[in-house]
Amino acid sequence: MPRIDGAVAIVREALRGGDRDFTAMELRRAVVLLSIPMVLEMAMESLFALVDVFFVSRLGVDAVAVVGLTEGVMMLVYSIAWGLGAGITAVVARRIGEKDREGADMSAVQGILVALAIGACFAVPGLFHAAELLQLMGASPAVEELGKPFMRIMLGSNVLILLLFGINAIFRGAGNAALAMRSLWVANIINIILDPLLIFGLGPVPAMGVTGAAVATVIGRGCGVAYQCWHLFDGRSRVKLARRHIRIAWEELWSILRLSGAASAQFLIASASWLFLVRIVAGFGSDAVAGYTIAVRIVIFALLPAWGIANAASTLVGQNLGALRPDRAERSAWLCGHINMVYMTTMAILFIALAPWVMGLFTEVSAVVLIGVQALRIMSAGYFLLAYGMVLSQAFNGAGDAMTPVWLNLVCFWLVEIPLAWYLSLWMQRPEGVFIAIAISESLLAVLCMIVFRRARWKLVQV
């Protein structure tokens, strides 16, 4: 039993959090202590999408299509949020590694200011142009009418999304991954409670349909942000904000903008590719969109924990470079990659074996189930290599070398994935061509990441 007791002890330590020096402790221990809360954090983030589509699928195919098409637009917002988070994590982690706590605090404030500004800017088109955006995504008249309130609420709450991602990035960069995890626990518990209540109604609470899912998500995220802010200013977290920090620090602000801009470009390239793919799938009808939407939500549920491991690599690379330990930074990235490969391969096997059962949890429409099963099985074929690609991309970001993944994403997603998806779907006259293109392009991205990472130019980047 000693091994079990030891495993339980390290899980408890990881969930408890605290002020630790991840640049000095044994490397495997550092990876595990960071990865556990980051994996759980990403699993909690994925629950927003999964819970929403679980309940909305009871309302019919058009309601699922509303969620799927809105998610296509939201992916652009998430791309900015992910990019901002990557920039914040890199700068905060580097300052923590340099033992510059005041610099880490100032960097955190600059990240919050950027999140507020970007979130406000992105809310405007969602509030005033929801119908036009749905039309652009290829929505039918029925889906457009049903989806306008949903899209207005989801896009109008962009400030909360940017803050939730940005502040959690501060916690991750500081090595306080347990706090980031808990903030999403708070948000998800509230969302899970409110989703069925607002969608279907209960007693004096009216049934809001698909719009209720958006309201529940916004309230949950708002509570998560309130929890984050409480811990940023209560003086107990590793980043401790005070009134003196609430000002513009141009050098730190520029570092975050520079890195976040490049990191956002990575995700925007991938998200724009995803938009094109959804548009291609929409040409095969609402059943195809619904099946693909449910499959993607399930894949997100599988991939976001893997992003947690990748985020652990980003933090360790940034902190170790700040502590002038580049070789340890490189070892930490490969170790995270190996762990991620085991996890992703396991998920691929489960998807291939259990795809019909998993899809059956969300819909009973046979045409939708068939499309979803094919999507899950084909896309999971590339998970073995994708595991390394995810980790090494984040390792580049943690090192401050955010432009390298930009160029790799541009090649793999725009020059390979989109043309290949269009050609294969046209040739096959079925949406499976899109799924095959996804598996091929993501595998290619992983191979290129490995080749470039071994050249080690990222060790010389200054943040």
C-alpha positions in Angstrom: 0.0 0.0 0.0 2.9 2.5 0.3 2.7 3.4 -3.4 -1.1 4.1 -3.2 -0.5 6.1 0.0 2.3 8.1 -1.8 0.1 8.7 -4.8 -2.8 9.9 -2.6 -0.4 12.2 -0.7 1.0 13.9 -3.9 -2.6 14.4 -5.3 -3.6 16.1 -2.0 -0.5 18.2 -2.1 -1.2 19.2 -5.7 -4.8 20.1 -5.0 -3.9 22.0 -1.9 -1.5 24.3 -3.8 0.9 26.7 -2.0 4.1 28.6 -2.6 6.7 26.3 -4.1 9.9 26.7 -6.1 9.3 24.5 -9.1 12.8 25.3 -10.5 14.5 23.5 -7.5 12.4 20.4 -6.7 12.8 17.1 -8.4 11.6 17.4 -12.0 9.1 14.6 -12.1 7.5 15.9 -8.8 7.3 19.4 -10.3 5.5 18.1 -13.4 3.0 16.1 -11.4 2.3 18.8 -8.9 1.6 21.3 -11.7 -0.1 18.9 -14.0 -2.8 17.5 -11.7 -4.5 20.9 -11.0 -4.0 22.1 -14.5 -5.6 18.9 -15.9 -8.5 19.3 -13.6 -8.8 23.0 -14.5 -9.0 22.2 -18.2 -11.5 19.4 -17.5 -13.6 21.9 -15.7 -13.4 24.4 -18.6 -14.5 21.6 -21.0 -17.5 20.9 -18.9 -19.1 24.3 -19.9 -19.3 23.0 -23.5 -20.2 19.5 -22.7 -23.0 20.3 -20.1 -24.5 22.9 -22.4 -24.7 20.5 -25.4 -26.0 17.6 -23.2 -29.0 19.6 -22.1 -29.6 21.5 -25.3 -29.6 18.3 -27.3 -32.9 17.5 -25.7 -34.4 20.5 -27.5 -33.7 19.1 -31.0 -31.3 19.4 -33.9 -31.8 23.1 -34.5 -31.0 23.9 -30.9 -27.7 21.9 -31.2 -27.0 23.7 -34.5 -27.4 27.0 -32.7 -24.8 26.0 -30.1 -22.4 24.6 -32.7 -22.6 27.6 -35.0 -22.2 30.1 -32.1 -19.3 28.0 -30.9 -17.7 28.5 -34.3 -17.7 32.3 -33.8 -16.8 31.9 -30.1 -13.7 30.0 -31.2 -12.3 33.3 -32.3 -12.8 34.8 -28.9 -11.4 31.7 -27.2 -8.3 32.1 -29.5 -7.7 35.6 -28.3 -8.3 34.4 -24.7 -5.9 31.5 -25.0 -3.3 33.7 -26.7 -3.6 36.3 -24.0 -3.3 33.6 -21.4 -0.2 32.2 -23.0 1.5 35.7 -23.0 0.6 36.3 -19.4 1.8 32.9 -18.3 5.1 33.4 -20.1 5.9 36.8 -18.5 4.7 35.9 -15.0 6.5 32.6 -15.0 9.7 34.3 -16.2 9.5 36.9 -13.4 8.8 34.2 -10.8 11.8 32.2 -12.0 13.9 35.4 -11.7 12.6 35.7 -8.1 11.1 39.1 -9.1 7.8 39.0 -7.2 7.1 42.7 -7.7 7.6 42.3 -11.5 5.2 39.4 -11.5 2.6 41.5 -9.7 2.9 44.3 -12.2 2.8 41.9 -15.1 -0.5 40.4 -13.7 -2.1 43.8 -13.6 -1.1 44.5 -17.2 -2.7 41.2 -18.3 -5.9 42.1 -16.5 -6.0 45.5 -18.2 -5.5 44.0 -21.6 -8.2 41.4 -20.9 -10.7 44.1 -20.0 -10.0 46.2 -23.1 -10.1 43.2 -25.6 -13.3 41.8 -24.0 -15.1 45.1 -24.3 -14.2 45.4 -27.9 -15.3 41.9 -28.9 -18.7 42.3 -27.1 -19.9 45.0 -29.5 -20.3 42.9 -32.7 -22.0 40.1 -30.7 -24.6 42.4 -29.2 -25.5 44.2 -32.4 -24.8 41.8 -35.3 -25.8 38.3 -34.0 -28.2 37.7 -36.9 -25.5 38.6 -39.5 -23.0 36.4 -37.8 -25.3 33.4 -37.9 -26.1 34.0 -41.6 -22.4 34.1 -42.3 -22.0 30.7 -40.6 -24.6 29.3 -42.9 -27.5 29.0 -40.5 -31.0 28.2 -41.8 -33.8 30.7 -41.1 -35.1 28.6 -38.3 -31.7 28.3 -36.7 -31.0 32.0 -37.1 -34.2 33.0 -35.4 -33.7 30.6 -32.5 -30.0 31.5 -32.1 -30.0 35.3 -32.0 -30.5 35.7 -28.3 -28.1 32.9 -27.5 -25.3 34.4 -29.6 -26.0 37.9 -28.2 -25.6 36.7 -24.6 -22.5 34.5 -25.3 -20.6 37.1 -27.3 -21.8 40.0 -25.1 -20.1 38.3 -22.1 -16.7 38.3 -23.7 -15.2 40.4 -20.9 -15.9 37.6 -18.5 -14.3 35.0 -20.8 -11.1 37.1 -21.2 -10.9 37.7 -17.5 -11.4 34.1 -16.6 -8.7 32.9 -19.0 -6.3 35.8 -18.2 -6.5 35.6 -14.4 -6.1 31.8 -14.5 -3.0 32.4 -16.6 -1.6 34.5 -13.9 -2.1 31.8 -11.3 -0.6 29.2 -13.7 2.5 31.3 -14.4 3.0 31.8 -10.7 2.8 28.1 -10.1 -0.6 28.5 -8.3 -2.4 26.0 -10.5 -4.7 24.9 -7.7 -6.3 28.3 -7.5 -7.0 28.3 -11.3 -8.6 24.9 -10.9 -10.8 26.0 -8.0 -12.1 29.0 -9.9 -13.4 26.8 -12.6 -14.9 24.4 -10.0 -17.0 27.3 -8.8 -18.0 28.4 -12.3 -19.0 24.9 -13.4 -20.9 23.9 -10.3 -23.1 27.0 -10.8 -23.5 26.3 -14.5 -24.5 22.7 -13.9 -27.1 23.7 -11.4 -28.5 26.5 -13.5 -28.5 24.8 -17.0 -31.4 22.5 -16.6 -33.3 25.0 -14.4 -33.1 27.8 -17.0 -33.4 25.7 -20.1 -36.4 23.6 -19.1 -37.8 25.8 -16.3 -39.0 24.8 -12.8 -41.9 26.3 -10.8 -41.7 30.1 -11.0 -38.6 30.0 -13.2 -39.7 30.1 -16.9 -38.3 27.7 -19.5 -35.9 29.8 -21.6 -34.9 27.0 -24.0 -31.4 27.3 -25.7 -31.1 30.9 -24.4 -31.1 29.5 -20.8 -27.9 27.7 -21.5 -26.2 31.0 -22.4 -27.5 32.7 -19.3 -26.4 29.8 -17.0 -22.9 29.9 -18.6 -22.5 33.6 -18.1 -23.6 33.5 -14.5 -21.2 30.6 -13.8 -18.3 32.4 -15.4 -19.1 35.6 -13.6 -19.0 33.8 -10.2 -15.7 32.2 -11.2 -14.1 35.6 -12.0 -15.4 37.0 -8.6 -13.6 34.1 -6.9 -10.4 34.8 -8.9 -10.4 38.5 -7.9 -10.9 37.7 -4.3 -7.8 35.6 -4.2 -5.7 38.1 -6.2 -6.3 40.8 -3.7 -6.5 38.9 -0.4 -2.7 38.6 -0.1 -2.5 34.8 0.2 -1.7 33.8 -3.4 1.8 33.9 -4.9 0.8 36.9 -6.9 -0.4 39.5 -4.4 -2.0 42.6 -6.0 -2.3 45.9 -4.1 -3.4 49.4 -5.0 0.1 50.5 -6.0 0.1 47.9 -8.8 -3.0 49.3 -10.5 -1.3 51.4 -13.1 0.2 51.0 -16.6 3.8 49.6 -16.7 4.8 50.0 -20.3 7.6 47.5 -20.4 5.6 44.7 -18.9 2.5 45.7 -20.9 4.5 45.6 -24.2 6.0 42.1 -23.3 2.5 40.8 -22.7 1.1 42.4 -25.9 4.0 41.1 -28.0 3.7 37.5 -26.7 0.0 37.5 -26.6 -0.4 38.8 -30.1 1.8 36.0 -31.5 0.1 33.4 -29.3 -3.3 34.7 -30.3 -2.3 34.4 -33.9 -1.6 30.7 -33.4 -5.1 30.1 -32.1 -6.7 32.4 -34.6 -5.1 30.5 -37.4 -6.4 27.3 -36.0 -9.8 28.7 -35.2 -10.2 30.3 -38.6 -9.4 26.9 -40.1 -12.1 25.4 -37.8 -14.6 28.0 -39.1 -13.9 26.9 -42.7 -14.3 23.3 -41.7 -17.7 24.0 -40.1 -18.8 25.8 -43.2 -17.8 22.8 -45.3 -19.7 20.4 -43.0 -22.8 22.8 -43.1 -23.0 22.0 -46.8 -24.1 18.5 -45.9 -27.1 19.6 -43.8 -28.2 20.2 -40.2 -27.7 16.5 -39.2 -24.0 16.8 -40.3 -23.5 20.0 -38.3 -25.2 18.6 -35.2 -23.1 15.4 -35.4 -19.9 17.2 -35.9 -20.8 19.7 -33.1 -21.4 17.0 -30.6 -18.3 15.1 -31.6 -16.2 18.3 -31.3 -17.6 19.0 -27.8 -16.7 15.5 -26.8 -13.2 15.9 -28.3 -12.8 19.2 -26.4 -13.6 17.3 -23.2 -10.8 14.9 -24.0 -8.3 17.5 -25.2 -8.6 20.2 -22.5 -7.1 18.0 -19.8 -4.2 17.4 -22.3 -3.9 21.2 -22.6 -3.5 21.1 -18.8 -0.4 19.0 -19.2 0.8 21.3 -22.0 0.2 24.4 -19.7 2.4 22.7 -17.0 5.2 22.5 -19.6 4.7 26.2 -20.4 5.0 27.2 -16.8 8.1 25.0 -16.1 9.9 26.1 -19.3 9.3 29.8 -18.4 10.3 29.5 -14.8 13.4 27.4 -15.5 14.6 29.8 -18.2 14.1 32.6 -15.7 16.2 30.7 -13.2 18.9 30.2 -15.9 18.3 26.4 -16.2 17.6 25.9 -19.9 18.5 22.2 -19.9 16.0 21.5 -17.1 13.4 23.5 -19.1 13.9 21.2 -22.1 13.7 18.1 -20.0 10.4 19.3 -18.5 8.9 19.8 -21.9 9.7 16.3 -23.1 8.6 14.7 -19.9 5.2 16.5 -20.2 5.1 15.3 -23.8 5.6 11.6 -22.8 2.9 11.9 -20.1 0.5 13.5 -22.6 1.2 10.8 -25.2 0.1 8.1 -22.8 -3.1 10.0 -21.9 -4.0 10.9 -25.5 -3.4 7.4 -26.8 -5.7 6.0 -24.1 -8.4 8.5 -25.1 -8.0 7.5 -28.8 -8.5 3.8 -27.9 -11.6 4.7 -25.9 -13.1 6.8 -28.7 -12.6 4.2 -31.3 -14.2 1.5 -29.1 -17.0 3.5 -27.4 -17.9 6.2 -30.0 -21.5 4.9 -30.6 -22.2 4.7 -26.9 -20.7 8.2 -26.2 -22.7 9.8 -29.1 -25.8 8.0 -27.9 -25.6 9.9 -24.6 -26.3 13.1 -26.5 -28.8 12.3 -29.2 -31.0 9.4 -30.5 -31.1 10.7 -34.1 -29.4 8.0 -36.1 -28.0 10.3 -38.8 -26.5 12.6 -36.2 -25.0 9.6 -34.3 -23.4 8.2 -37.5 -21.7 11.5 -38.4 -20.4 11.9 -34.8 -19.1 8.4 -34.5 -17.1 8.8 -37.8 -15.7 12.1 -36.6 -14.6 10.7 -33.2 -12.9 7.6 -34.7 -11.2 9.4 -37.6 -9.9 12.4 -35.7 -8.6 10.3 -32.8 -6.3 8.5 -35.2 -3.9 11.4 -34.9 -3.9 11.7 -31.1 -0.5 9.9 -30.6 1.4 12.6 -32.4 -0.9 15.4 -31.4 0.0 14.8 -27.8 3.6 16.0 -28.4 2.5 18.8 -30.7 0.2 20.3 -28.0 3.0 20.2 -25.4 5.8 21.6 -27.5 3.7 24.4 -28.9 3.0 25.6 -25.3 6.7 25.1 -24.5 7.6 27.5 -27.2 5.1 30.0 -25.8 6.4 29.5 -22.2 9.9 30.3 -23.5 8.6 33.5 -25.2 9.2 32.1 -28.7 5.6 32.5 -29.7 6.2 33.2 -33.4 7.5 29.7 -34.2 4.1 28.1 -33.6 2.5 30.8 -35.6 4.4 29.8 -38.8 3.9 26.1 -38.1 0.1 26.6 -37.6 -0.1 28.7 -40.8 1.5 25.9 -42.8 -0.4 23.0 -41.3 -3.9 24.5 -40.9 -4.2 27.0 -43.8 -1.9 25.5 -46.4 -2.7 21.8 -45.7 -5.9 21.3 -43.6 -8.4 23.6 -45.3 -7.5 22.7 -49.0 -7.3 19.0 -48.1 -10.7 19.1 -46.3 -12.3 20.9 -49.2 -10.8 18.4 -51.7 -11.6 15.3 -49.8 -15.2 16.2 -48.9 -15.8 17.2 -52.5 -14.2 14.0 -53.8 -16.0 11.7 -51.2 -19.2 13.8 -51.3 -19.3 13.2 -47.5 -18.2 15.1 -44.4 -15.7 12.4 -43.5 -13.2 14.2 -45.8 -13.1 17.0 -43.2 -12.3 14.6 -40.4 -9.5 12.9 -42.3 -7.9 16.3 -43.1 -8.0 17.2 -39.4 -6.1 14.0 -38.4 -3.5 14.5 -41.1 -2.8 18.2 -40.5 -2.5 17.8 -36.7 -0.1 14.9 -37.1 2.0 17.0 -39.5 2.0 19.9 -37.0 3.3 17.6 -34.2 6.2 16.3 -36.3 7.3 19.8 -37.3 7.1 21.0 -33.7 9.5 18.1 -32.7 12.0 19.0 -35.4 12.1 22.7 -34.6 12.1 22.2 -30.8 15.3 20.1 -31.0 17.1 23.0 -32.6 16.8 24.7 -29.2 16.8 28.3 -30.5 13.9 29.0 -28.1 16.4 28.9 -25.2 17.9 32.2 -26.3 14.7 34.3 -26.4 14.5 37.2 -23.9 11.2 38.1 -22.2 
